[in-house]
C-alpha cells in the first residue's frame, strides 16, 4: 500500500512542475498578448477597410436611388403646376449632387 503512495508522491513534483511552468509562461506572455490584442482592435486591416468602403458605397447608392425616385415624382408634380413640388425637386437635386461624388461610376 505504501508503494503506490510513494510512486504518486515521487511523480507529484514532475506533474506540478509542468503546471507551474505553464503558469509562469502564461504570466510572462500576458503583456505581449494584451498589447497585440489592443493593436488588433485599434487598427483596421485592408480587407476590413475594403468591406467598410463597399458598405458605404452601397449605402450612398441606395440613398441616391431613393432621392432619384422622389426627384422624378416631384418633377412630375412640378410640371403639373405645383410650385411647392418644384422647390422640393430643386432641394432633392441639390442633395443628389452632394452625394454623387461619393458613388463610383461604372464604366463599360
Buried (B, 14 or more C-beta within 10 A) or exposed (E): EEEEEEEEEEEEEEEEEEEEEEEEEEEEEEEEEEEEEEEEEEEEEEEEEEEEEEEEEEEBBEBBEEBEEBBEBBBEBBEEEBEEBBEBBBEBBEBBEEBEEEBEEEEE
